[in-house]
Amino acid sequence: MSLERWLFFVVTEAVLCVTPGPAVLFVVSSGLAHGGRAALWANAGILSGNTFYFILSALGVSALLVASHEVFLAIKLLGAAYLVYLGIQTIRGAGVGLPSHAGAGPVVRGRRLLVRGFVLQTANAKALLFFIALLPQFIDATRAVAPQILILAVTSVVIEFVVLALYGYFAGRAAQLARERRFVVAANRVSGGLLVAAGTAIALSDG
């Protein structure tokens, strides 16, 4: 892989990460509902989903998922439905958003956010299509493929971690500055709406 090809991947990946999509919406929602530290767990879930797809790409298995439309559609719709459910629960304040007063509501553990992020990203049609249609454009077929995928995977994880961490940090700061009940209700509605939007975006995406 040439330096020019790698730099082009860096620019492309950065633009895709900064552009709001299901992953960004989920991390922002987690930051608003649970704070910046929780957003890091959501971030880790998204990145674990990406790593999973990088491994599948290296094995050539992801192409089989695209070929099997029924399996792909089922995975996508299940993930979308789960996010919409979480969004509705957050809007209702049913234990997954900010507590309406101090000490109220259970704390959502980091590993739960990690799993939710993983589910979101593996159900995201655009993420899968990125690895099927776009990723091969940055690989030099005349050289060993596995090392190139490893380089692109590490690059992607670093870029996306930084971008999503910044989104989550600022969302967490916004949540910390708004602990009065009226702001809590508003934050829950916004974060819940973002989750619903993320799920809807996945369900309506092509593929």
N, C-alpha and C positions, 0 to 999 in steps of 0.2 A: 504494500500500500504506500503510495507516494504521500509526501507531506501535504501537497496541494489537495489531494483527495480527502485526507484526514481533516484539514482545516475547513473544507467545504462541509464535511459532516458536522463539525463543531458548530458552525454557523447555523446549519439546518436544524440541528437538535436544539440549540438555544432558542431559536425562533418558535419552534413547536412547543417547547416547555413554557415559555413566557405567555404564549397564547392561551387564554382561559379555556379549559375543557373539563371533562369529568374529573381528572386527577386534581387539577387546581381547585375545582369546586369542592371536592371532598376534603382536601387539606385545609382550605379556608374555613369550611364548615366545622371541622374538628377543632381548629384554633379558636373560633368564636365560641363553640360550645364548651370546650374543656381546657383551653389555654395553649400557649406555645409549646410546652413540653409534649402534650398529647398530640399536637400537630406533627411532631417529629416521628411519633409512632405511625401515624397515618402516612407520612412521607415514606417510612421504611416499608410499609405495606405496598405502596405503589412501586417502589424500587424492586421489591421482591418479585412482584408480578412481571416487571420488565426483565429481571434476571432470568425468570422462568422462561420467558419467550426467547431470550438470547440463547438459552440452552436448547430449546426446541429448534431454533433456527439452525444451530450448529449440527443438530441431529437430523434436520430435514423433516421433522415431524409436523411442524406448523403448517406446511403445505397440505398435509393430509386433513387437517382440521378445516381448512378452507374448502377443500374438495368435498368434504362431507357437510353439506349445507344444513342438514337437519341437526346434527350434533352442535355445529357452530351456533345456529339460531337458538337452540335450547340453552346453551351456556350463556349467551348474551342476554336472553330474556330473563333467566333466573337471576343473574346479577343485577339487572335493571330493576326488577321487582323488589329485590332485597333493599336496594338503595332508596327506592320510593317509600318502602315501609319504614325504614329508619328515619327518613325525612319527615313523614307524617307523625311518627312518635316524638321526634324532636319538637315539631311545631306544637304538639299537644303538651309538651313538657313532661312526658312520661318516662323520666329517668335517663334519657340519653342527651339532654341538653343542659344548659346552665340551671342550677337550682334556683327557685324563686326566692329563697331566703337561706341564710347561713346554715349549713349542716343538712340541708334537704337533699334528698335524692342520692342514689348510689353513685360511687365513682366508677367511671368507665375505665377499665384496666387497659394499659397500653397494648397488650397482646390482642385484645379484642379489636382495637383500631387497626392494628397491623393486619389482622385477618380480613377485616372489612376492606382495607385498601388493596389487599391482594385480590380479593373477590372482584372489586371494581375493575382493576386493571386487566385481569384475565378475561373479564366479560366485555371489555371495551373493544368494539369492532375496529376502531381506528388504530388502536395499539397493535392489534394483530396484523392489520393490513400494512402498517408501517414496516413490520418485520418481514412481511411477504413481498411487498412491492417496492419499498424504498430502500431498505437495508442493503439488498444485493447490489444496488447502484454504486455503493461505496467500496465494494470488495473487488480486488484484482484477481480475476480468475486464473491468471498465470502464476500466482503464488499460493502458498499454503493458506487454506481458508480459515482453519481453526485459530491461528494466532491473530489474524485480522479481526475475527469476530470478538476475540478476547479484548483486543485494543478498543474496538468500538463499544463494547459492553462497559468497560471501565470508564471510558470517556462519557458515555451516556449517563451512567449512574452518578458520576461526579457533577455533571452539569445539572441534571434534574434534581439532585439532592439540594444543591445550592439554591436553585430557583424556588423549589417547593418549600424549603426551609424559610426563605424570606417571606413568602406568602403566609406561611403558618405563623411566623414570628409577629408580623404586623396584625394578623387576625387575633392572635393571643393578646397582644397589647391592647387592642380595641376592646376585647372582652374584659380585661382587668380594669379598664377605665369605666366600665359600665356595669356596676353591681347592684344598682337600685332596681327594684322590682320592675318598673316600667321599661328600663333598658334591658333587663334580663328577658322579659317577654319578647321584646323586639329582636334581641340577639337570637333567641330560640327560633323565632319565625324566619329570620334571615338564614340562619344555618340550616334549618329544616328545609326551607325553600331551595337552598343550594343543593342539598342532597336529592331532593325531588327532581331538580333540574338536571343533575348529573345522571340519575337513573333514566330520565326521559330522553336525554341526549344519546345514551347508549342504546335504548330501545328503538329510537328512530334513525339511528345511524345506518348507513349502507352496509350491506354484507349479511 
